[in-house]
Amino acid sequence: MALFGRKKKPRGPLPAPLDPKWKHGGEGRFPRFLDLDPEAAGLKGASGVFVIWHTGSQPGWVYVGASQDMAADFFKLGDDDEILQYRNRGSLYCSWTFIRKEFQAGVQCYLTLALKPKVENPDCPEEEDVELVPVLPPGMTLEQLEKMFANG
């Protein structure tokens, strides 16, 4: 037991990230977050992991979540001022992937550590509490992800 909290478990090298097949909208483009009808997209009661990001002159990752009902969470986040503040910096986009429940926490935690989203998700598990499941972020190749890590 650590004196001031839990001791981090030693972690070996992670496997190469998998492509989780992030969902695109029409014409192969990712949907705009605020234009998306989550129920029409078949997300009511759908379980998975999702990411929200913004474009513009300084694009960035905004939020990473895991959900047992992505439609309900998208509706809730569509009213979240902390997320909506980024729509003025460029369009907000989103994507999701259907991940089995037992892997969601590991995927969510990995993406949160990798992408460093601007809005903290209070429900995101701590790194020491899950087995990380590396996946490629939406729209990124392995080479782009490696470059992102190399640049800090």
C-alpha positions as CSV (number, residue, x, y, z in Angstrom):
1,M,0.0,0.0,0.0
2,A,1.3,3.4,-0.9
3,L,1.5,6.1,1.8
4,F,-0.5,8.7,0.0
5,G,-2.9,6.7,-2.1
6,R,-2.7,3.7,-4.3
7,K,0.5,2.6,-5.9
8,K,0.4,2.5,-9.7
9,K,0.5,-1.0,-11.1
10,P,3.5,-1.6,-13.4
11,R,2.3,-1.8,-16.9
12,G,4.0,-3.5,-19.8
13,P,4.0,-2.2,-23.3
14,L,0.6,-1.7,-24.9
15,P,-0.4,-3.6,-28.0
16,A,-0.8,-1.7,-31.3
17,P,-4.0,0.2,-31.4
18,L,-6.9,-1.4,-33.1
19,D,-9.2,0.3,-35.6
20,P,-12.6,0.3,-33.9
21,K,-14.4,1.3,-37.1
22,W,-15.7,4.7,-36.1
23,K,-19.0,5.6,-37.6
24,H,-19.2,8.2,-40.4
25,G,-22.2,10.1,-41.7
26,G,-23.2,10.4,-45.3
27,E,-20.4,10.7,-48.0
28,G,-17.8,9.2,-45.5
29,R,-17.7,12.4,-43.4
30,F,-18.1,12.5,-39.7
31,P,-21.4,14.0,-38.5
32,R,-21.6,17.4,-37.0
33,F,-22.4,17.0,-33.4
34,L,-25.1,19.6,-33.2
35,D,-26.8,18.4,-36.4
36,L,-26.9,14.8,-35.4
37,D,-30.3,13.2,-34.4
38,P,-29.0,10.4,-32.2
39,E,-32.2,8.4,-32.3
40,A,-32.4,8.6,-36.1
41,A,-28.7,7.4,-36.1
42,G,-29.8,4.3,-34.2
43,L,-28.1,5.2,-30.9
44,K,-31.1,4.9,-28.6
45,G,-30.1,2.1,-26.1
46,A,-26.9,1.6,-28.0
47,S,-23.8,0.8,-26.0
48,G,-20.4,2.1,-27.0
49,V,-17.6,4.7,-26.9
50,F,-17.8,8.2,-28.5
51,V,-15.6,11.2,-29.1
52,I,-16.5,14.8,-29.7
53,W,-13.9,17.2,-31.3
54,H,-13.8,20.7,-32.9
55,T,-12.3,22.0,-36.1
56,G,-11.0,25.5,-36.8
57,S,-7.7,27.3,-36.5
58,Q,-6.8,25.4,-33.4
59,P,-8.7,22.1,-33.6
60,G,-8.8,19.8,-30.6
61,W,-10.5,16.9,-28.9
62,V,-13.3,18.0,-26.7
63,Y,-14.8,15.0,-24.9
64,V,-14.5,11.2,-24.7
65,G,-17.4,9.1,-23.3
66,A,-18.6,5.6,-22.8
67,S,-22.3,4.9,-22.6
68,Q,-25.0,2.3,-22.4
69,D,-27.4,4.7,-24.2
70,M,-25.5,6.9,-26.5
71,A,-28.6,8.8,-27.7
72,A,-29.4,9.9,-24.2
73,D,-25.8,11.0,-23.5
74,F,-25.6,12.9,-26.9
75,F,-28.8,14.7,-26.0
76,K,-27.5,15.6,-22.6
77,L,-24.1,16.7,-23.9
78,G,-25.8,18.8,-26.6
79,D,-27.0,21.1,-23.8
80,D,-23.6,21.1,-21.9
81,D,-22.2,24.7,-22.0
82,E,-18.7,23.4,-21.3
83,I,-18.8,21.4,-24.6
84,L,-20.8,24.0,-26.5
85,Q,-18.2,26.7,-25.9
86,Y,-16.1,25.0,-28.6
87,R,-18.6,25.4,-31.4
88,N,-17.4,29.0,-31.7
89,R,-13.9,27.8,-32.5
90,G,-15.0,25.7,-35.4
91,S,-17.6,23.0,-36.0
92,L,-18.2,20.3,-33.4
93,Y,-18.0,16.8,-34.8
94,C,-18.6,13.4,-33.3
95,S,-18.2,9.7,-33.9
96,W,-18.9,6.5,-32.0
97,T,-18.1,2.9,-32.1
98,F,-20.0,-0.1,-30.7
99,I,-17.7,-1.6,-28.1
100,R,-18.7,-4.5,-25.8
101,K,-19.4,-3.2,-22.3
102,E,-16.4,-5.1,-20.7
103,F,-14.0,-3.2,-23.0
104,Q,-15.5,0.3,-22.8
105,A,-13.7,1.5,-19.7
106,G,-10.3,0.5,-21.2
107,V,-11.1,2.2,-24.5
108,Q,-12.4,5.3,-22.9
109,C,-9.4,5.6,-20.5
110,Y,-6.9,5.0,-23.3
111,L,-8.5,7.6,-25.6
112,T,-8.7,10.1,-22.7
113,L,-5.0,9.6,-21.9
114,A,-4.0,9.8,-25.6
115,L,-6.2,12.7,-26.7
116,K,-6.3,14.8,-23.6
117,P,-9.8,16.2,-24.2
118,K,-10.6,19.8,-23.1
119,V,-13.7,18.8,-21.2
120,E,-13.1,16.3,-18.4
121,N,-15.5,13.4,-18.1
122,P,-16.1,12.7,-14.4
123,D,-17.2,9.2,-15.2
124,C,-13.9,8.3,-16.9
125,P,-12.1,5.5,-15.0
126,E,-8.6,6.0,-13.6
127,E,-5.8,4.4,-15.4
128,E,-4.9,2.2,-12.5
129,D,-8.4,0.8,-12.3
130,V,-8.7,-0.6,-15.9
131,E,-6.8,-2.5,-18.5
132,L,-6.1,0.0,-21.3
133,V,-7.5,-1.0,-24.7
134,P,-5.6,1.0,-27.4
135,V,-7.7,2.0,-30.4
136,L,-7.1,4.5,-33.1
137,P,-9.0,7.8,-32.6
138,P,-11.6,8.9,-35.2
139,G,-10.0,9.7,-38.6
140,M,-6.4,8.9,-37.5
141,T,-4.0,6.3,-38.8
142,L,-1.4,4.6,-36.7
143,E,1.3,6.9,-38.2
144,Q,-0.7,10.0,-37.3
145,L,-1.2,8.7,-33.7
146,E,2.5,7.9,-33.3
147,K,3.4,11.4,-34.6
148,M,0.9,12.9,-32.1
149,F,2.6,11.0,-29.2
150,A,6.0,12.0,-30.4
151,N,5.0,15.7,-30.4
152,G,3.7,15.4,-26.9
